[in-house]
Amino acid sequence: MDREAFRDMCRAFAQREIGPRWQQADADKQFPRDFYVAAARAGLIGITAPEEIGGAGLGTYEEAIAMEEMAKVNPNLAVSVLIQNVAGSILYEHGTEVHREMARRNIAGECLVAITVTEPEAGNDIQNVRTRATRDGDDWVLDGIKSFITLGGEADILVTLAQTDPAAGRHGMRFFAVDRHGKGVDASQIDTYVNRPAPTYRVMFNQARVPDARRLDAGFAAIMAGFNRERIMVAARWLGHMQTALDWARDYATTRHQFGRPIGANQSIAFSLAQAHVDVEAARQLTYHAAERWDSGIPIEQVILDVSTAKLHATQAVVRVTQTALHVAGGWGLTSELPAMRWALDALVAPVTVGSVEIQQRAIARQLGLPVE
Ligand SMILES: Cc1cc2nc3c(=O)[nH]c(=O)nc-3n(C[C@H](O)[C@H](O)[C@H](O)COP(=O)(O)OP(=O)(O)OC[C@H]3O[C@@H](n4cnc5c(N)ncnc54)[C@H](O)[C@@H]3O)c2cc1C
C-alpha cells in the first residue's frame, strides 16, 4: 500500500472508530477498550513491528501518518495507540520469546500495555527512578510508586522501569513486564484536565513478585532510544490536533458575521490564522523530515537534532494554534457548545510530556555544541 492509500485508510478508520467514541470517553474519563481492539484489527497496533509477530513491518513515517490522522479526530484516543506502539516495541526489540509473545498478543488486540516510568520524584529526571526490584530466588520483588501512567488502570501488562542495582545508578535500571492483575499491583486514577479518554494513574507496587523471565535486558539507554521515536509520534499527534483546530477556526471565521461581514474579513483575525497555518506547515515538514531520517537507519545520535526540533516546535505550536482557535470562537468558545476550549485544554499537555520543552531545548543546544549541562 502506498503512503497516500495508507493515509486514506487511517483517516477512514479515525472517522469510523474515534469519531463516535471520543466525546463519551472524554465525559466519562474512561478508556473504551473496544477502541483498542478495533485499532488492532485495522493493523494500527504494531505498525513498525516485524511481520512474524503480526506487525505491519512499516516505517516510522507510516506510524506518524497514522498518528496524525487519528489525532485529527481526537488526540487522546490517538495517544492510546501511540503507547501501545512504544511499549510494544520495548517488548519485541529488547525482550525474549516471553516478551515477544506478549507483543504478539498486544498487536492482536488481546493485551493492552502501558509505559510505566514516571515517578513522583522522577519526572523529566528519569535517572532518579526509585522503584526498587530486589532479586528473590527466581523472582524479583518490586516496591515503589509510579505516577501519570496512561492506561495504568486498564492495561494488562505494565512495561515498568525499576532500579535493580542502586549503586550502578542509571546503568542499574531494567524494564520488567509486570502483570497488572498480579498481587501487590494497584492503580488509582489521577484526575487530569487533559487526556481524559486515555486516563492517567498512580500505580503502586507493594511486594509485587515478577518472575525473572519477565525481566527485559533493556535499561536506560533502550528507553532513551525508544523515547526519541516516541517524540516523532508526539509531534505527529499534535500536528493532527492543530490542523483540526486551524481548519475549524478558518471555517468559523468565514461563516461567523459581526458588523455585517465575516469576522475573518478583519485583518487581525485573518492574519492570526495565516500565522497558525505557518505553525501547522512547519510542524508537518519537521515531523515527516524527522521520521524520514529515522527510517533511513542512520545512527540515533545523528537524528536527535531533527527529533527534538520537530517535537519542540509541534508541542509549542499546538498551544498557539488552539489558543488562536479559542480566541476566534469568542464567547462561544468558552462554552461546551463549541469544541475550541476542549482542544485548547488538551493541547496544554503537549509541552510537558515525553521530555518537556526545556528538555528539548537542552537537547538541541547540546547538538549545536553549546556547553550546557
Ligand atoms: C497526561 C499525562 C500522561 C502521561 N503519561 C505517562 C505515561 O504513560 N508513562 C509515564 O511513564 N509517564 C507519563 N507521563 C509523565 C510525563 O512524561 C511527566 O509528567 C513528565 O516527564 C514531566 O514530569 P513532572 O511532571 O514530574 O515535571 P518535572 O520534571 O518536575 O518538571 C517541572 C518543570 O521543570 C522543568 N524542568 C525539569 N528539569 C529541568 C531542567 N533540567 N532544565 C530546565 N527545566 C527543567 C520542566 O520542563 C517543567 O517545566 C504523563 C504525564 C501526563 C501529564
The ligand as an ORCA input file, in Angstrom:
! r2SCAN-3c Opt
* xyz 0 1
  C      -1.417     13.387     30.921
  C      -0.080     12.766     31.185
  C       0.194     11.486     30.709
  C       1.408     10.870     30.995
  N       1.626      9.563     30.609
  C       2.749      8.923     31.026
  C       2.921      7.513     30.792
  O       2.081      6.853     30.155
  N       4.020      6.907     31.317
  C       4.974      7.573     32.008
  O       5.935      6.954     32.456
  N       4.846      8.926     32.232
  C       3.764      9.598     31.757
  N       3.606     10.952     31.999
  C       4.648     11.646     32.721
  C       5.295     12.752     31.941
  O       6.137     12.246     30.959
  C       5.962     13.612     33.017
  O       4.920     14.376     33.575
  C       6.975     14.488     32.540
  O       8.125     13.741     32.422
  C       7.164     15.685     33.467
  O       7.427     15.276     34.769
  P       6.948     16.162     36.038
  O       5.514     16.432     35.863
  O       7.391     15.461     37.253
  O       7.689     17.526     35.839
  P       9.135     17.950     36.376
  O      10.186     17.055     35.805
  O       9.080     18.153     37.858
  O       9.284     19.376     35.681
  C       8.629     20.542     36.174
  C       9.103     21.731     35.350
  O      10.523     21.895     35.497
  C      11.146     21.876     34.235
  N      12.450     21.214     34.309
  C      12.728     19.989     34.842
  N      14.039     19.711     34.691
  C      14.607     20.777     34.049
  C      15.904     21.087     33.595
  N      16.936     20.242     33.735
  N      16.107     22.273     32.957
  C      15.080     23.147     32.788
  N      13.825     22.896     33.197
  C      13.576     21.730     33.813
  C      10.204     21.107     33.323
  O      10.396     21.431     31.968
  C       8.845     21.552     33.845
  O       8.503     22.781     33.285
  C       2.403     11.584     31.705
  C       2.126     12.891     32.160
  C       0.908     13.483     31.919
  C       0.650     14.868     32.445
*
